Amino acid sequence: MIPLEVRGVDVYYGNTRIIKNISFNSTGGELIGIVGPNGSGKTTLLKTIGRLLRPRVGTVIIDQQEILSMKHKEFAKQVAAVPQDTQIEFEFKAIDIVLMGRNPHLGRLQMERPEDERIAKEAMRMTGCLHLMNRPIGELSGGERQRVIIARALAQEPRILLLDEPTSHLDINYQIETMDLLKSLSEKGLIVIAAIHDLNLAAQYCDRLIMLNSGEAIAIGKPEEVLSEERIREVFGCEVIVRHHPVTNAYYITPLPKRRTQPRRRGKKVHIICGGGSGASIMHELHDAGFHVSAGVLNLLDTDYEVAEKLGIEVITEAPFSPVSEESHQANLRAIERTDAVIIAPVAFGFGNLKNLDVCEVALDLGKQVFIMKDVLEPENDYTGGEAKKRIERLLEMSAAVVEGIDDLKKALEALHRCSDKRL
């Protein structure tokens, strides 16, 4: 038996179809996140499962029974909902708010029994708000009030818990507490379905995601299946980087700002020797400042390679985890011939990338300026037994210049190009 089935649901507001042929099911014991941009239908889908909206097409089934045929109390024993707005106008004590969740289990005009009080207090204990039981609800913070409202829902003893943006307007500590709680509830067998606006929280905590766009389910599956860079670009209209986090063992999303770059100007061509993320900030800064930037040689999958690809920068590549080949070395030399200056980022040098220093000597012979970021000179960046140090010292003897940081580098490049413009 499947506890929850959503079968081909269409939901309308007037003549406008808001939810379009959505189907999914759950056998229990999972946290399902509904994600999507504003107006995509997340709240409408929750209201449909919660019987606040009637689908025009399709149906929602709990234990092989259509929810619209269930009596109100019977349904309330199965499904509880936590709204996005948890504001309560009346100054009830927190325990009284939670006891309201026992109404489906009481007869008409029946007062709460000791068993109901025990269940309400247990719900408050589970949500970490038992110490607030005698506090007026209006005196509680947003995070405290959120926990009380979730406790009220749990007091219904539901099998399905629906939450609309449970972490919105909460500080990060309350966001984590709330998501930890929802995860633990799902692990105890509940079906927890939450509309979540934060994709990183959704990726870290949810077992499955439903991504909506304009009322359609664009994708349903595990976070790593749903949250691809291409799909986020399509649905949210923004550029992101999606990576697997080694500490949390979850996928995380980093949005890329829409870059306001200066127009590309004649000249101002620079080539960056980098790797392992050492050139990322330099590429960003110079690209945004209007320089024509190239980089290499970089291994595929290297962090700097990924940054260059995102920025549309020309990059000379090598196979992953491979030393610089003669073919890549020659391509690097050709790239340097087209530039005005070469920058050596604070990259670590081993025998596999020493050829990237050799091209700098060629650049100086060709009359190009070579700038060495100061941190390159640190001993911990030399994994060649001193060979890299010797080559850098040779570059300094040939007139390469050391710069302190990115600001000094930009000033030096601007000065270089002012001189070039005067000669022209």
Summary of the structure (lengths in Angstrom):
residues: 424
radius of gyration: 29.9
end to end distance: 80.8
largest distance: 94.8
contacts: 1376
relative contact order: 0.09
helix: 41%
strand: 25%
